[in-house]
């Protein structure tokens, strides 16, 4: 540790904050260039869906705001949220793009390895620093000066490089698993479409109204049961596992009981596929609807069935409301929907096949999470000097 240097981050970085692009000039079509705004920065990556674009004809003089592969960016508004730090490395697929105000671009100067810079920013110490200095206003933010003043302890460049090379192995493994997960998710959707095909459903399965195979569970006053949440991707999970602020009422007397084997759905988001089979007993917000499948149904099959695009479209058609913000599918409308149901034995066969495919994806997600946890643990030891790299 005697060769490690105590300093401030600003001494080793070139920091630039973005340009104030006027929204009046945003365009929808090419020739244009993407604008990298704070909304695009999430934990560990950039998301470009619904990205704003700037006309190329107006890009003269903005060269210094052009992003480069390997740049590190930090969202300066709401820098830390419950799901993590809004910061990431710019990759090849993220360029060309232009830096917008309230986003900081960091480039390492001589003496600081570029990847080691990203490790410092994504480490536990910087996260705690952000929590301590970001202003508690309507929109919590951190300034460029505060980023520069982050205290660091920097090893010699050759040791930085060794640490960076070692930890990048975990990034490579995580990236490969995430690509495999994306491929498996696509395969799962295709498999579900083949097993629950709209044309096959129309021709061969028994048609029923949902009221014939479901009843509504409206049971309240179960305050002692655990609070659950129904999500689109994770299903029914304990509320504390949701990475969002808890907005539930302190008075849970009107919350609805949901039991193992029930199907719960978000009354205002059923048309977006927010439904799931519950594996727990607990209570959910009155914003959800709880349905009890009859003995004619396999709950796991129905959970998959309710995620098919043609059935989600039906939920959309039966939802009531003037705008998408108010659309809702209460049970009295839900029960009027006609669906085609296969024999129970076939339901179980389809559910078993889809469950096996889903389990493969879940195992890969657990493996990726394990690698992330390993990397965080290694970072805490290597970036503080508690563990040293042997460098030849």
DAPEMO-V588401 format. One record per helix or strand of 2 or more residues. SS is the DSSP state (hx for helix, st for strand). FROM is the first residue (numbers start at 1). TO is the last residue. Records with the same first field share a line. If there is no record, write none. Layout:
SS->FROM-TO / FROM-TO
//
This chain:
st->5-8 / 13-17 / 26-27 / 32-36 / 41-42 / 45-46 / 53-55 / 72-75 / 80-81 / 84-85 / 87-89 / 97-100 / 103-108 / 151-154 / 206-209 / 214-216 / 227-231 / 235-238 / 256-258 / 263-266 / 275-277 / 282-284 / 288-293 / 338-341
hx->9-12 / 23-25 / 38-40 / 56-58 / 63-65 / 92-94 / 114-122 / 124-133 / 144-148 / 157-195 / 198-204 / 210-213 / 239-241 / 270-272 / 299-305 / 309-318 / 331-334 / 344-382
//
